[in-house]
Amino acid sequence: MKQDFKPNIVGFLCNWCSYAGADLAGSSKLEIKPYLSVIRVMCSSRVNSNLVLNAFLWGADGVLIAGCHPGDCHYEKGNYYVRRRFALLKKILETLDLEPDRLQLSWISASEGKRYAEVVNKFAEDITRLGPSAFHTNPNI
């Protein structure tokens, strides 16, 4: 792995909780690694498998999906749907010979700005340790 590797991470954040948590982290001036590109979605359940796989195909080294805590979804059961989809996506990544750790699901509420910063920074460190995605380095995928 190159010392100067800077990961490209895509983050799908729920509008009601995780995005608001990100906003709180920013307004609180918490230090957050700059490798995450945020995509705001109305609910984490709106993040389908195609979006995640396309993120990897288009150059992401990691994908973070963040939503409301189970039981607190503004759309009642959305985060339960994404939790099931997440388990399937992990298996798909293994089938594609991508490390499943490149995909993360986290529950972050609007009042958890500090938790948002911790999750993003830890995930950025993990992806940096893993290095570039195999989609970048293996032309056969």
C-alpha positions as CSV (number, residue, x, y, z in Angstrom):
1,M,0.0,0.0,0.0
2,K,1.2,3.5,-0.8
3,Q,1.9,5.8,2.0
4,D,0.0,8.6,0.2
5,F,-3.2,6.7,-0.4
6,K,-6.3,8.7,0.3
7,P,-9.4,6.7,0.3
8,N,-12.5,7.6,-1.7
9,I,-15.5,6.9,0.6
10,V,-19.1,7.3,-0.3
11,G,-21.6,7.9,2.6
12,F,-25.3,7.4,2.2
13,L,-26.8,9.3,5.1
14,C,-30.5,9.3,6.2
15,N,-31.9,12.8,6.0
16,W,-33.6,12.7,9.4
17,C,-30.9,11.3,11.7
18,S,-27.5,10.7,10.3
19,Y,-27.3,13.7,8.0
20,A,-28.4,15.9,11.0
21,G,-25.8,14.2,13.1
22,A,-23.2,15.1,10.4
23,D,-24.4,18.7,10.5
24,L,-24.1,18.7,14.3
25,A,-20.6,17.4,14.0
26,G,-19.7,20.1,11.6
27,S,-21.3,22.9,13.6
28,S,-19.5,21.6,16.7
29,K,-16.2,21.8,14.7
30,L,-15.3,18.2,15.4
31,E,-12.4,16.9,13.4
32,I,-13.5,14.6,10.6
33,K,-11.3,13.1,7.9
34,P,-12.1,14.6,4.5
35,Y,-12.4,11.4,2.6
36,L,-16.2,11.0,2.8
37,S,-18.5,12.2,0.0
38,V,-22.0,12.5,1.5
39,I,-25.1,11.6,-0.4
40,R,-28.3,12.5,1.5
41,V,-31.2,10.0,1.2
42,M,-34.6,10.4,2.7
43,C,-34.2,7.0,4.4
44,S,-31.4,4.5,4.7
45,S,-33.8,1.9,3.2
46,R,-33.7,3.9,-0.1
47,V,-30.1,2.8,-0.6
48,N,-30.5,-0.3,-2.8
49,S,-27.8,-2.8,-3.8
50,N,-27.3,-1.2,-7.2
51,L,-26.4,2.2,-5.6
52,V,-23.8,0.5,-3.4
53,L,-22.3,-1.6,-6.1
54,N,-22.2,1.3,-8.6
55,A,-20.3,3.3,-6.0
56,F,-17.6,0.7,-5.9
57,L,-17.6,0.4,-9.7
58,W,-17.2,4.2,-10.1
59,G,-14.2,4.4,-7.8
60,A,-15.2,4.1,-4.1
61,D,-12.8,2.4,-1.8
62,G,-15.5,2.1,0.9
63,V,-19.2,2.7,1.4
64,L,-20.9,3.9,4.6
65,I,-24.6,3.6,5.1
66,A,-25.9,5.5,8.1
67,G,-29.5,5.7,9.3
68,C,-31.7,6.1,12.3
69,H,-31.4,3.7,15.2
70,P,-33.7,0.6,14.9
71,G,-37.2,1.6,16.2
72,D,-36.6,5.3,15.5
73,C,-37.0,5.4,11.8
74,H,-39.2,8.2,10.5
75,Y,-40.6,5.7,8.0
76,E,-41.3,3.1,10.7
77,K,-39.4,0.1,9.3
78,G,-36.9,1.5,6.9
79,N,-33.8,0.7,8.9
80,Y,-34.9,-2.9,9.3
81,Y,-35.1,-3.2,5.5
82,V,-31.6,-1.8,5.1
83,R,-30.2,-4.1,7.8
84,R,-31.4,-7.1,5.7
85,R,-30.1,-5.6,2.5
86,F,-26.7,-4.9,4.2
87,A,-26.3,-8.6,5.2
88,L,-26.9,-9.6,1.5
89,L,-24.5,-6.9,0.2
90,K,-21.7,-8.2,2.5
91,K,-22.1,-11.7,0.8
92,I,-22.1,-10.1,-2.6
93,L,-18.9,-8.3,-1.9
94,E,-17.3,-11.6,-0.8
95,T,-18.4,-13.2,-4.1
96,L,-16.7,-10.3,-6.0
97,D,-13.5,-10.8,-4.0
98,L,-13.9,-7.5,-2.2
99,E,-13.3,-7.3,1.5
100,P,-16.7,-7.1,3.2
101,D,-15.2,-4.5,5.6
102,R,-15.3,-2.0,2.8
103,L,-19.1,-1.7,3.5
104,Q,-20.3,-0.4,6.8
105,L,-23.8,0.2,8.3
106,S,-24.1,2.5,11.3
107,W,-26.9,3.9,13.4
108,I,-26.4,7.6,14.1
109,S,-29.1,9.9,15.5
110,A,-29.4,13.6,15.0
111,S,-28.0,14.3,18.4
112,E,-24.9,12.1,18.0
113,G,-22.5,14.5,16.2
114,K,-19.6,13.1,18.2
115,R,-20.6,9.5,17.3
116,Y,-20.8,10.6,13.6
117,A,-17.2,11.9,13.7
118,E,-16.0,8.8,15.4
119,V,-17.7,6.5,12.9
120,V,-16.4,8.4,9.9
121,N,-12.8,8.7,11.2
122,K,-12.6,5.0,12.2
123,F,-14.1,3.9,8.9
124,A,-11.6,6.1,7.0
125,E,-8.7,4.6,9.0
126,D,-10.0,1.1,8.2
127,I,-10.3,1.8,4.5
128,T,-6.8,3.4,4.5
129,R,-5.4,0.3,6.1
130,L,-7.2,-1.9,3.4
131,G,-5.8,0.2,0.6
132,P,-7.3,0.8,-2.8
133,S,-10.4,-1.3,-3.8
134,A,-9.8,-4.4,-6.0
135,F,-12.0,-2.7,-8.6
136,H,-9.1,-0.2,-9.1
137,T,-6.3,-2.7,-9.1
138,N,-7.8,-5.8,-10.8
139,P,-8.9,-5.3,-14.4
140,N,-10.6,-8.7,-14.5
141,I,-13.4,-7.6,-12.1
